[in-house]
Amino acid sequence: MSFSNLTRRGLIKTSAVAGAGLALPTYLRADGHSGFTNAPTGGTVTLGFNVPQTGPYAEEGLDELRAQELAVQHLNGEGDGGMMNTFSSKALKGNGILGKKVEFVTGDTQTKSDAARASAKAMIEKDGAIMINGGSSSGVAVAVQGLCQEAGVIFMAGLTHSNDTTGKDKKANGFRHFFNGYMSAAALAPVLKNAYGSDRRAYHLTADYTWGWTQQESIAAATEAMGWETVNNVLTPLASTDFSSYIAPVLNSGADVLVLNHYGGNMVNSLTNAIQFDLLNKEVNGKKFEIVVPLYSELMAAGAGKNVQGVIGSMNWNWQLQDEGSKAFVKSFGEKYGRPPSNSAHTCYVQTLLYADACERAGTFNPCGVVEALEDFEFDGLGNGPVLYRGDDHQCFKDVLVMKGKENPSNEYDTLEIVEVTPRAQVEYAPDHPMFAGGELGKCNPGA
């Protein structure tokens, strides 16, 4: 890529003229592929896919791996190309990344921060991974994002919903396509008010880690603003499998809504326990008792079975969307795996393509070039409508889905229905919003 093109694309600053005594950024070196961590030297480039292969979010991790493998095939020119055909950017050609064939290694986060950091570290130091993608826990995402910042590689987050990932724990080398707790609450509140009214008393059960904390804070603030009262918030360990002892007190609390700030296997188990207590058939305060699951996934809904029927929640993406990008991805994934993809699969697939595309547009694998190519990048064709990757915090802004458990599913994958596609403008917020305060994005770290 020429010097003038780099200037035009914003990859160098034009406030000073490159000349005598002024060193060019590393990614403007003649070879374009050295001077940074794991700079590829041969005909291949290695990506690291770090997902939960064991633990409470393992099913999400398996679907992420499926999508990551599919993305690699499409990048290497295998298969039908999927969303590469609908992506508004046309930088990807199906010849790898910058002409190098894409290879990948995998790690098991175990849904534990220490294990996730260790597996990411091994992929970077032993396998030469130049980018880490994946994860289904915000605790994991925050930990691995910090590691990648220190190591000088790009982290393309998978499923991470805590406000903190692009709030107080944001990092220049990290990017999140998935939505967050604030966005879920902003999308859900009007739907919940319309469905259940403004005079409600809510009891929250909350996963005791960064995601649960910020998810609960977000949904409580949004529902209280429309008139609901928060009766109680009880923290539950991530390792819990039986929530009966947490459900029982709800019956005598005076609450008429149970909000389950749980995900994955936790949500399946807590919702199942709530149904066993017959909560949805009770009447409290003269109102039918209701359950809300702020963050949904297709895999959770399938695991919970008929228990999800009529229960409202939010999602980042769903395979039933009819835009051309979503249809292309569902077709590719379905033909390869015989099932529709989950929203966690969609996120990891899209993040892999976005990384590769940024490298192509920047003309380098150097993380600093990739960062500048992704910051304030606007695109379309990958589902969710027009999307902005905001430069201030590396958070994606796009449409959000409100879902409801389907009353009469026609098959095992037909578990949820789209209630509303919430427009992007309704879920946007300022970079200095109090729920995202603290921490500094900092500067990109190219590492070596």
N, C-alpha and C positions, 0 to 999 in steps of 0.2 A: 504494500500500500504506500502511496506517495506521501511525502511530507505535507503537501497541500490538502490531501484527503484526510489525513489525521487531524489537521487543524480544523477542517470543516466539520468533522464528526465530533469535535470537542475532546479529542484524546490528548491534546496538549493545550496549555493555556497560551493565549496570544498577547497577554499583557507585557511579555518580554520577547525580544527577538532572539532566536537561536543564533549564536555567533561565537566569537572568540571568548574563551573562558567560561562559556555557559554549557554545562553538561546536559545532554538530552536525557529524557526519562529512559529507564531501562528498556521499556518495550519499544523504543525507537532504535535500538541497536541494529546493526546491519543484518544479523541473522534472525532477529525477531523472536528467537526461541531459547534464549539463555539468560542467565543472571537472575533466575527466580526458582523457587522450590519445584523440584521434579520436572524441570524443563525437558520435554521429550527430545530424544536424540536420534531415534530410529524412525521406522515407518509406522509406529503405533503410538497411541496415547491411552493411558489407563485412568478410568474413572472408578471411584470407590462408592459402592452402594451399601449403606450402613442401616439396616432395618431390624426390627424385633422379629427374630426367628423363634424365640421362646418367650414366655411370659404372657401377661394379660392382653397384650396388643399383638400377639403373634399372627393372628389371622389377617390383620391389616398389613403386617409386614410381608406376608407371603404375596398378597396382591400387589404391593409396591414392587417387589422383586419381579413379578410377572411383567409389570409395566416398564420397569427399567430395562429388562432384557429386550422387550419389544422396541423401545426407543433406540437402543444400540443397533438392532437389526435395521431399523429405518434409516438411521444415520449412515450406516455402512452400505446402503443401497439395496438391502434385502427386503422382501415383502412388498406391500403396496404403498409404502411411504406414509400412511396414516395422516396425521395432522400436518406433516410437512407440506402436504398439498393444499391445505387451507390456511396455513399461517400467513399473515400479512407480510412478514419479512420473507424475502426470497433468497436469503444468503446461503441456506443449506442446499447442497447439491446431491446428497446421497453418496458422497465419496469420503465419508468419515468427517473428521474435523480438520480443517486446513490441510486436507489431503492425506491425513494420517488415519489409518484404520483404528476404530474405537474398540478397546478391550475393557473388561471390567473385573473387579474383585468384589467380594461381599464380606460383610461382617455382621455379627449378631449383637444388637444393642441390649438384648434381654429386658428392655424397658427399664434399664438402670443406668444412671448417669455415668458412674465409674466404668462400667462395662462398655458403654458406648464410646467414651473417650479412649479407652484402651484399644478397642477394635479400630477406631478411626486412626489412631496414632500408628497402629501396625500397618494399616493400608497405605498411609502416607510414607512412613519410614522404610518399610520392607518391600512394599509392592509398587511404590512410585506413583501412587494415585495423585492426580493433579486437581481433582475436584471430589468433594464428598456430597452425596445426595441421599436423603431418606430420613427415616425415623418416624415414629407415631406417638411421640410423647414430647411435651414442651420442656420437661426437665432434661431429657436427652438432647433436644435441639439447642437449648441454652448452653449446655456443657460442650457439645461438639462444635457449636459455632465459636465459642471461646477458644477451643483448641485450634480450629482452622485459622482463626485470626493470628494466633501465636505462630503457627507453622508456616503461614504464608500461602495457603491454598484457599480456593473458593468453597463456601458452603452453600449449597442450594437446598434449603430446608424442605423436608417432606411435610408430614402432617404435624403441625404445631399450631395450637390455637390460643396459647397464652398471650395476653397483651404484652408481656415482658419481652418476648422474642424480638419484636421490633420496637420495644419501649425501652425500659431501663437497661436491658441486656443486649441491645442492638450492637452490631459490629459492622465495620466497613466491608469485611470479606464475606458477610452473610446476607442472604436474600430469602424472602418468604413470599411464595405465591399464594399459600393458603390464607383464608381469612382469619379473624381473631374474635375473642370474646365480646369486645365492644360491638363489632359488626353483627354478630349473632343477635345480641340484645336489641340493637337498633332495628333489625329486620323483624324480630319476633314480637316486640312490644305492641305495635299496632294490631297485629293479627290476634294476639292473646286478648287484648282489650275488646276487640270485635266479637271474639268467640265466647269469652267468659265474663266480660264486664269489667268495670273499674273498681268494684268493691270486693276484693279478694284477700285472703290471708294465706301467705305462702310459707311452707316449711322446706328448707333446703338441706339436702345431703350433698356433701362436696368432697371430691377427691383431694386428699391432703398433700398437694404439691402445687407448683407455680401455675399450672393450667387451671386447676380447680379454683384456686384463690381468685384469679382475675376473672374467670368465667362467672363465678358467683357474684363478685363485686359488680360486674357489668349488668347481669340480668336483674339483680336486686335494684340497682340504681334506675334502670329503665322501667321496671314494673312499679317501683315506688313513685316514680314521676307521673305515672298514669293513675295512681290511687291505691295500688296494692300495699298491703302491710307485710313486712317480713317478720314472721313469728319467731323463727329460730334458724340457725345455720350450724349444722353438725359436720365436723370434719371426719372423713373415713380413710383408713390406710389404703394405699394403692394395692397392697397385697391381699386385701379382703376378698373373700369368695362368698361368704354368707352375710347378708345384710339384715337378717331378721331382727336382730337386737336393735338396729338403727330405725327400722320401720315401725316397730311396736309403739314407741312414744308418740309417733305422729297422730295416732288414734285419739289421744287425750290432750292434744295441743291446741285445739280450736282452729287448726288450719284446715282450709278446704282446697288447697292445691299443694301437691308435692313436686318440688323441682329437683330433678336428679342431675346434678353436675358431675356426671360419671361418663366414662367412655369405654369402648371395647367390651371385654369380658366383665368389667365392673358394672357397666350399664345393663348388660344382659341379666346379670345376677340380681342387681338391686331392683330392676323393674319386675323380674319374675317374683321376687319376694313380696313386692308391693301388691302384685296381682293375687298372690297367695293369701294376703291379708284382706282381699276383696275390697280394696280401697275404691276402685272405680264404680262399685255398686252401692257406695255409701252416700248419704246426704248429710252435709254439715253446714250449719249457718243458713239452712234453707236453700242450699245450692248443691248441685251434683258435684261430688268430689272429682278433681281432675289431676292428671299427671303431665308434667312438661319435661322433655328431654332437650335441653338447649342445643346440644351438638349431636347430630345423627350421623350414621353411616349405613350403607346398604348391608354391610356384613353384620353390624350390630342388630339391625332389624331382622335379618334372616335368623340370627341366633336366638332372638327373643320370640320369634314366631308370632302367634296370634295376640300375644300380650301387647304388641305395639299398636294394635288397631285403634284408630282415633286419637293417638298421642301425637302432639305437635312438637316439632323441633326445627333446627336449621341445618343447612348443608352448604358446602362450598361449591359442589357440582353434582349432577346426577345424570346417569346414562340415558334418561328419558328425554333430555333436552334435544330439540330438533334443529339447532344451528348446524351448519355444514361441518364445522370442526368436530363437534361432539359426535355426530353421526359417523364421521370418518374414523374416529378413535374407537368407537363402540364396534364398528365393523371389523377393524383390524384385530382388536383384542378378542372379540367373540370368535373369529375364525381361528385364532391361534389357541385359545384356551377353552372354548366352548361355554362361555359364560360372560355376562356383561361386566365391565370394570366398575370398581368402587371409586368413590371420590378420592381416596388416598392413592389409588393407582393412577388416576388422572393427574393428581398433583405431581407425583414423581416423574411421570412421563413428560409432562409439560416442562418441569424444571430442568430435565435433562436436555430437551430441545432448546430451551432458552439459553442455557449455558453454552451449548455448541454454537448457537446462532450469534451470541455475543462475541465468542472467539473469532468467528468468521468476519463479523462486522468490524472488530477491532484489528484484525489481521495478526493476532498474537494469542498465545495461551497465557501471557503474563497477567497475573491477577489484577494488576492496576489497570490494564487495558480493558479487561473484562468488566471490572467495576464501573468504569466510565461508560462503557457501551450499554450497561444495564440501567444505570441511573437515569430516571426520567424517561425511560423507554416506553413508548406507547405502541400497542399492538392489538391485533384482533385475529380471529380465526382459530383460537385454541379453546373455545368454549367460554361461557360467561360474558360474551359481548366485548366491547372495547375495554382494554385494561391499561392501567398505568402502573409502572414500577417506580414508585416515588423515590427521588434521590435523597430526601431528607432522612429517611429511616429504612429504606429498602423494603417497604411494605407494598404489596400489590393492592390495587383498588379496582373492584369489579362488582358485578351484580351478585347478590346473595339469594339463596333459595330458602323458602319456608316450606317444610314438608309435614305430612301427616301420615301416620300408619294407615294403610289401605284396609278398608272394611271387608272387601271381598276380593282378595288376591287371586289371580288366575294361575300363577305358578310360583315356584320358590324364590324367584327373583323379583316378582311383582309385589313387593312388600310396602313400598312408600309411594305416595302421590305428591306432585308439586302443587302446593296451595297458592303460592305467590312467588314471582320472580321480583325481588326487591331491587329497584334501580340503584346503581352505584352511588348516585348523589345522596341517597338516604343514609348510607352507611359510612360516608367519608367523615373525617375529623381533622383538626389542625395538628401539625407535628408536635406542638407543645401542650396538647390536651393533658389534663392532670392524670388520667389513667395510664399515660405513656411517659410520664415525667421521669427524670433521672437518667444517668448514663450519658455517654457520648458516642456517636457513631465512630469518631476517630478517622484515621487515614488508612487506606489500603496497605496491606503488608505483603510485599512480593516474596518475602522469605529470603532464600539463599542469594 
